[in-house]
Amino acid sequence: MVLNRNPDNFFAETEQVAFHTANVVPGIDFTNDPLLQARLFSYPDTQLIRLGGPNFTQLPVNRPLNEVSNHHRDGYHQTTVHRGRAAYHPNSLGGGCPAIAGDGYAHFQERVDGNKIRKRSESFADHYSQATLFWNSMADWEKDHIVAAFRFELGKVEPMHVREGVVRNLAAVHHDLATRVAEGIGVEPPAGPAGTVSDQRSPALSQANSPTDTVATRKIAILAADGVDGDHVRAATTALTEAGATCEVLAAVDGSLSAAAGDDVEVTRPLTTVASVLYDAVLVPGGDRSVQALAGDGDAVHFVSEAFKHGKAIGALGDGVSLLEVARLTSVRRSDQGTVADQGVVTGGTADGDFTEAFVTAVAAHRHPERDLSAVPA
């Protein structure tokens, strides 16, 4: 399997995909592992129900690249027109067809001796070490997100004894995690660590260690209105596109925008049809009339605020800084001395090489968790 594109159609290629453990190419067989053997039955059974019949392998997303011949026929959603009276081998009614290829794949039969016992390995009793490893591996800002998520969910649980039970479980993961969650949901924190807890870490588990050297495939939202500086839009779009990013101009209405400088700007999508969560960064070009219109548009202000609160890169050119100030973003610094970059917020007077380089670097970092977000209303 090569993951080299996004689905063309969500239902046809995602909803109808049928993964199960029996999908193997000839030459690979199954061990006698009891768990695997049970799933060889249960997984296809799941697809029979979910996809409406036994011929789900004929759906384009599940169809083998090379033609496969077998004795299966009929059933719901059969698309192949079979000829002949027999669907089995050997037979006398169909002249011996369908027949099995003489050099086809043969199962290797292995003798298995010994007693099968219903007993799980002692490792099945380890319920917490993986969760502890995950917690230990998180950056501070990721731990803050985990704590906030537990508080959000448990805060809606009415019975206090249920909250207390979850905190006891969290104490077996890590004392600090349990204490911080307990403090936010009105539960008495645990007195101390629940036994010996590992301090092992894995850098691969933390998003803080994600690659930060490219903007390829990142999506940049460019907020604009009539009176936008078209030169800002074109210069920034060109630089970001050459770096591998995708830029989309968002405005209150679809169509084209009259520009204060340069040619008119084509709108990619109406702002009301998208959300900041669909983009990796936001850029606000200059143009006094454009920025004033955006500052009076609650959707635009919220778009910038939400992107900032999610730690995404924010860029502003010329008057565009005013929109960031209206949105009450921290880390916004005006300067008449060129480009300023602070915690993923990049401002500048023109879309020159210094600005685009700094903005590309900020976008490549993906997220900027060092920001103070306590006063951001999003």
N, C-alpha and C positions, 0 to 999 in steps of 0.2 A: 504494500500500500504506500502510495506517495501522496503526501498532503501538500499539493502545490497550487491549490486555488480555493476560493470560497465557493459554496454551493450556488448554483444558478437558480435553484428553486428550493426553498426551505422544506416544503412538504415532501416533494418527490425524492429529495436527496438526503434529508436529515430525518424527518419523521418516519420515513419508510425503510430506513436502513436496518438490516437485521443481523446484528452481531451474535454469534454464539460459538461455543467451544468446538462444535462439530465441523466448523468451516476450516478444513485443512486441505492442503494440496496433496496429490498422490506422492507417496514416499514418506509421509509423516503419519505416525499412528499414535494411539493413545496408551498411556500407562494404566496400570490397574489401581491407581489412586482412587479411593472411594469417593472423595469429593468431586473429582473430575468425572468419574463414571456417572454420578448422579446428575451432574450438570449437562452431560451429553444428552440426557433425556429431558431435563427441565427447560433448557434454553430453547430448543426447537419448539417445545410445547408453548412457550411464551409467544413465539412469533406466530404460531398457528392461530392463537386467539387475537393477538394484537393486529395482525395484518390480514385476517379474514380467511385463512385457508392454507392448504399445504403447498401452494405454488408461489410462495413469496420469493423464491429464488429466481423467478422469471421477471421480477420487477427490474427495471434498468439499473438501479443502484446496487442491486444484489446479484445481478447476472454475472457469471464468470466471463472473463475476457476471451477465453478459448471455449469452443463449443464442448458441451458435456453431454454424453449419451447415457441414459439409464432406462430403467423399466418403469419409471413413474408416469402415470397418466391419469386423466380425469381430475376430479376435485374442483373446488371453487377457483375461479379466475385462471383456468387453464387456457393458455394462449397458443399452444402448439396443437396442430391437427394431426393426431396419430393415425396411421393406417395399419390394417391388420387386425386380426381377432384376438391375438394373444399379447399379454403384457408380462410374460414370465418366461423363464428359461430353465430347463429345456421345454420345448413345446413341439407338437406335431401339426398344429393348425396354421401356423404362420411360416411353414417351411424352415423351422428352426430359428427364425428371427423374432425378436431381437436376440442376438447372440453375444456372448462374452468374448472379448479379444483374448487370443491365446496367450499373449505376453503382457496382459494387463497387470495391474497392481495386485499383489497378494499380501494378505495380512501375515505378519510373523507371529506365530503362536508360541507363547512362552508358558511353560509350566510354572505355577505359583504354588508353593507348599507353605505349610504353617497355618496357625490359627488366626482368624480374623477376630479382633476384640473391639468392643465399643469403648474405647478409651482415648481421650484426647491427650496430646502432649502437654507437659507442664507449662510450656510457653503460652498455652491458651489461657492460663490464669493471670497472665501479665496484661492488665487492662490500661496501664497508664504510661509505660515507658515511652511509647511513641508520641503521646501527647506532650510529655515532659520535654522530649527532644525538640519537638516543634516550638514549644514556648521558649525554651532556652535559645533557640536559633533566631528568634525574632529581634528586629531592631526596636528601639524604645517606642518609636511612633507606631510600629505594627502592634506592639503590646497594648498601646493605648486604644487602638481600634478593636482589639479582641475584648478588652475589658468593657468598652462602650457597647459592644454587641451583646455581651452577656447581660449587662445592666438593662439594655433595651428590652430583651426578650423576657428576662426573669421579672422585670418590673411590672409586667402585665399578668404575672401568675398570682392569683389571689391567695391561695392557701400558703401561709408562711412556712409550714413544715416542708412543703415542696421546695421552696427557695432554700431552706436550710439544708435539705438533702443534696441539692445541686452543689452548694458551697462545700459540703463535706467531700463530694467527689472531686471538686476542683482542688481541694487541699491535698489530695493524693497526687495531683499533677504538679502543683507548685504552690507553696505557701503564699507567695506574693500575689499570685493570680487570685487565689481564693479570698485573700484579705481585701484586695482592691474591689473585687466584685461585691463582696459582702457589704462594704462601706457604702455602696451605691444603692442597695436594695433593702436597707433596714434590717440586716441580719447580723448577728454577733459574729465577728471574725473568728477564725480558728485560733486556738491558743498558741499553737506552734506547728512546725512541719509534721506531716504525717509520715514518719519514718524517714529512712535514708532516701534522698532524691538525687538522681544522677545530674551531673552538670555538663553532660555531653552536648555538643552543638554540631550543626551541619550548615555551613554557609549557603548551600544550594537551596535551602528552604526559605530563605529571606528574599523578599523583593528588593531589599536594599542592595543586593549584589547583582541585580539585573544589568545587562549590557547598557552602556551609556555612550556608545561611540557612533551611533547612527540615528537618523530620523526617517529611515526607509519605512514606508507603509504608514507613517503617522499622519493623522488628519488634522488640519489646521482650520479653524473657523475664523473668518475675517468678517468682523461686524462693520456694517456700513449703512449709510443713508444718502439721500440727495445732498450734494455739496461735498462729497468725499474727495480726498486727494487721490485722483486716479493714478498719478505717478507712484505714490506710495504703494498702492495695491499691486501695480504691475511689477515694480522692482522687487517687492517682497515675495510675490507669487513666483516670479522667475527663479529667484535664489533658492526658495524652499523646494520648488519642483525639481530643480537640478540636483538638490541634495537627496531626493527620493521621497519627499513628502507629498501629500495631496491637499490642495487648498480649495476651500469652498467659501464663496461670498454669501453671507446671510444678511438679509434686510427685512424690514417690516412687511414689504410686499414684493411679489415676484416681478420679473421684467428686467429693466435696466435702470441705472442710477445716473443722473446728471453729475458730472464731475467738476469740481472747482479748478482742477488742474489736470491736463491730459485728456484722453478720450473718455467717453462714458464707460461705466463699469457694468458688466452683466451680472445679474444675481443668480446664484446657483440654486438656492432654496429660500423660501420664506422662513423667517426666524421662528414663527409660531408652529412650524411643522417639525422642528427638531429640538434637541436638548443638548446641553453642554456635555452630558455623559457620553455622547456619540463622538466627541472630539478629544484629541490629545493636547491641544493648546489653543489659545485665543490670541488674535492680533487685532488691534484697533488702529486703523490708519488715521491720519490727520484730516483736517477739513472742518473749520469751525461750525458750519451749518450742520454737517453730518453728525459731529459729536454732540451738539446740542439736542438734535433729534433723538439720538441714542440715549442720552442722559434722561430724557423725558419718557422713555419707553421702559416700562417695568420689566418686560421680557428680556430686554438687552441688559439691564442692570443686574437682574437675577442670573442671567447666563454667565456674565463675568464673575459675579460673586461665587456662584456654585463651582465654576471651574477653578477659581482660586482656592476655595476651601478643599477641593479634592487634590490640591497640590500640583496642579498643572501649570505649565509655562504660560505666562501672560506677556504680551508685547504691546507697546503703545508708541505711536509715532506722532510727533508734534502735539496738536490739540487733543489727541486721543488719550493723553494722560488724565484729562479732566473726567472722562468716564470712569476711570479707575478710582479717582477720588470720590466721585459721587457714590460709587459702590462701597466706599469705606474700606478699601483694601489696605492692609499694612504692606510694608516693604516697597511702597511707591515713592520714588525719588525723582523730582524734576531736576533737569540740568540743562544749561545752555552751553555746556562744554563738551557735548558729544554724547556718546552712548553710556548709559548707566545700567548695570546688571546687579540685582540684589535678590537672593533667594528665589530665583526663577522668574523675576519680574524685570523685563528689559524695556527701557525707555530710550528714546532718541529723537533728534530733530528730523532726520532724513533716513531713508532706507538705503544707507550706504553699506559698504562692505563691513565696517565695524559693527553696525547694528545687526545685519543679517547673520554675521558670524556668531555674535553673542546670543541671538535668538535661537539659532540652530543648536548651539551648545545647550541652551536651557531646555529645548524640546527633547534633545537626545537624552537628557537626564531623566526624562519621563515624569517623575514626581519630585516635589520639593517639600518634604515633610518637616523641614526646620521652621516653617512659618508659624507665627502666632495667629491662631484662627479663632480665638475666643470671642472677638467682637464682630466677626463676619456674619451678617444675617442671611445665611443660606442653609 
